[in-house]
Amino acid sequence: MTDTESTYRLSKESERALQTRMIRLGVGGSTIEVLAGPAETSGTVSIYRWRMSPSSRGPAPHFHTTFSETFIVEEGEVDYFDGQAWRTLQPGDTAHASMGAVHALRKERAEPATLLMALSPGVPREEYFAQLAIIDERELSRLHEDHDNHFVDDHER
């Protein structure tokens, strides 16, 4: 094998690995990047980077029964609901939703935002994120239930 063939093969393998670690959330341009899955952290944590496009809104109030979530804003501004009130998160701000705690995110500004999301214990969410982009509206409730997303009354949104 020549150096050129070896480099080409490695670049193709790297490209495939990158594609499987970046999930497109529909046609709006938002993506989820898998930084560390539970297999890489012995199940301790899963870490994702959510690049929210200018048109991205964020999830309505919900909770999880099997994991907690921590959000760290890297870029832009995002509003976070802690089950009681909304507050604006700016770069460097952190919000935490314990297991069972109602929380939500929304982005009302017409600019992109980037969040780090840490789920503990680590749970694989790649399939959930990938399905969100393509699932039929009639199957959405089942997808949420299967992946421990329990939505609550949305009157605060």
N, C-alpha and C positions, 0 to 999 in steps of 0.2 A: 504494500500500500504506500502510495506517495504521500508527501506532506500535504499536498493540495487535497487529495482524497480524504485524508484524516481530518483536516480542517473543515472540509465541507460536511463530513459526517457529524462532527462535533457541533457545528453550527446548526445543522438540521435537528439534532437531538436537543440542543438548547432551545431552539425555536419551538419544538413540540412541548417541552417542559414549560416554557413561558406561556404558551397558549392554554395549557391545562391549568395554569395558576392565575389566569386572568379571565374573569367571567363578565360578559356583557349583559347588562340589565335592560334588554329591549333596545328600541331604536333611538331612545333619547340621548344616548351617549354616556350614561353612567356605567361605571365598572366596579367590580369587586376584585381586588388582588389578594390571593392567598399568600400570606407571609409565613405562617406556621400553622400547620394542622395538628390535631391531637396525636397523630402518629409520630410527629417530630418532637413533641414535648412530653411524651409519656402520659398523654391525656390530661396534663395540667392546665393547658390553655390553648385556645385557637386564636390566631391573630389575623385580622383582615384589614385592608385599606380600601375604604369606600370613596371613590371619586364621584361626587355628585355633580351631574351636569347642571347648567343653568335652569333647566326645566324640571329637575328632580324635586320631589316634594318631601319624601320621607314617610316612614310608617306611622299609622294612627296609633292611639294608645293601646298597649298590649302588655302581656307579661309572659314569662317563661317559668315552668315548674322545675326544670332540671339544670339550669345554668344561670349565671349572672352575666351582665354585660357592662363593660367600661368603655366609654367613648372619649377620645382625645382629638380635639380639633387641630388639624395641621394648617389648613388654609380656609379662608372665607369665614362666614358666620352661619351658625345653625341654631335653631331654637330647640331647647330640650324641655320636655314635660316630665316632672318627677311624680306624677300622680296627683299633685295638688296645684301646681302653678308652672307656668312657662318661664324660662329664662334664656337669654341669648348667650351662646357660647362663642368665643372668639379664639383665634389661634393660641394654643397653649392651655386652654381651659379643658377641664375634665369633668365628666359626669359619670355616676355609677348607678346601675339598677341592680339591686340584689335579687336573688332568686325569688320569684313571686311578686316582685314590686312592679306596679304599673309604670310604664314609661313610653315616651314617643319622641320622635324627631320630626322637625319640619324645617324646610328651607323656603322662605318666601322671597328672598332677594334673587334678582335675575343675574346671579353670578355663580360660578362653580364653588364648591367647597370640598374639602378632603378631610375625612375622619379616619382615625385608627379605631378599630373595634377589637377588644379583647374579651373572649368568652371563657368563663371558668366555671366548672372544669371544661376542658377542651371538648367541643362537640363538632363533628363534621357538618358544615353548612354549605359546602360547595354544591351539592345536589339541589338544595333548597333555593339558593340564589340562581342557579342555572334554570330551574323550572319556573321561577317567577317571570322570566323573560318570555316564556313560550306557552305557559299553561292556559287552557281554556277557562274563561271566567266561571263556568259551572263547576270546575274542579278546584278552584282556589281555596275554598273552605277545607277540603280534604288535605290539600298541601300544607296549609297552616297547621291543622291538627296533627298531621304526621310529623311535623318538625317543631312541635312545642311552641307555637305562636298562638296565643289566646287573646283575641281582641276584645276590648270592653267598649262601653258606650262612648261614642265619638263626639259628644256634644261640646267638648272643649276645643275641638279643632277649629 
